[in-house]
Amino acid sequence: MDHLIKAGLLERNPGYGHPLRPEFRLTQLGKEAAAIAGKVQRVSAEDDQRLLRKSWTLPVLTSLQRPCHFSDIKRNLHTITDRALSQSLKSMEVKDWVHRSVDETARPPRSIYRAVNTGGVISRITGPEISLSRK
């Protein structure tokens, strides 16, 4: 709860004290986040939930608004480790949410990642709504 309050998604209900009033309520930012989460929930299947709950799935998909190299994704998600990004991309490749191709014209050849299928739909939902830029 403390984390959600610090993130600005939840606040204590100033009218708390009555047994029918909740102790906490969503802030405006929390309501916006809940709306995005609802959209993502509606486009994903039951067996997608495990992947969606992984730490970096949504941030990586959000960064894949266009085809990107590994280093571009990492630059957008400045706190992600190489290992976490690599594992996240592999998990989504297995689920067919991310497609990896190799740019053979580059020296050395470089992988290019793009969101596809359910991953592409989620990327289109989250991308316009969530800013990954540093503040």
N, C-alpha and C positions, 0 to 999 in steps of 0.2 A: 504494500500500500504506500509506503514511504517513497518508493521509487516512482510510482505513478503520480504522486503529489509533486515530487521534485521535477518530473517531466512536464508538469502542467496539464495533465490529463484528468486529474481527479482533485476534488477539493472537499474539505469538511463542510457538511450542510450546516449553515448558520442557524437553522431552525431546529436542529436536533434536540431531542428531549422528549418528544412524543413517541410512543411505541410504534406508531404507524409511519413515522418519517424515517427515511434511511439516514444513516450516520454520514455517508459520503455521497457525492453526486459528481457527474461528469462536468468538466468545464466545457467551454465552447470548443477548444482544441480537442478535448476528449470526444465530443460529439462528432466532430469531423473525422477523427481517427476511427471511431466506431462505424461511421457510414462507409469509409473505405474498406474496413474489415468485412462489413456485410456484403459489399460487392464482390470481394475476393471469395468469400464463403459461398456465394451463389454460383460462381463459375467453376468451382472446384468440386471434385467428387469426394466421396467418403474416404476412399483409399489415398487421397492426396493430403489428408490432414497431417500425417506424420511428417512429410516433407515440408509442409507449410509451417510447422512448429519449430523447425530447425532455425537456429539463430540468424543465419545469413541468407536464407532463401529469398525473402522479400527484398532486402536491400540489394542483393545481386540482380534480381529481376528488375527492380526499379532502375538500376543503372544501365540495363540493356534496352534502352529506348531505340538504339540503332546498333548495328553490328560493332563490336568492340574487341580490341586486343586485351589480353590478360592485364597488361600494365595500365591500360585505360580504366578498367574496372577497379583495379587496386587504387588508382589515383582518386577515383570518385569515393571510394570507401576507405578513407585514410587510416582507419583503425584495424582493418582486417589484416590477418597474417597471410602470407603466401600459402601456407598449408590449409588454412580455413577456406580460402578462396578456391583453391584447387579441389578440395573435398566437396565444397558446395557445388561447383560446376559439374563435377563428376556425378554427384547425386542427381542433379537435374538432367544431365545427359541420359542417364539410365532411365529416368522417368519420361524422357522425350519432351522435356520442357525447354531445353537448350540444345542448339545444334552447334557443333564445332567443325570448322573447316580450316584448311591450312592454305595460307597465302604462299604459294610456291615461288612467286616472283620476288618476294622479299628475301634479303640475305642477312642473316639466316632466315629460313622459312618461319613464319609466325602464325600462331593459331588465331582464328577469328571466331568469336562467340556471338550467337544471336538467339533471342528468345523465340520459341516456336510453340505451336499448339496451345495448351493450357497456360504454359509459361508466357507465351506471347500475349495472351488475353490479360493475364495478371499484370504484366509489364505495362500494357496500355492503360490499365485501370490505375495503377500506382504512380506511374511516371509523371503524369501531369499534376498530380495532387501532392507529391512529396518531393521536397528539395533536398538533394544530397550535397549541396555546396557547403563549404566550411563557413562558419560564422565568426 
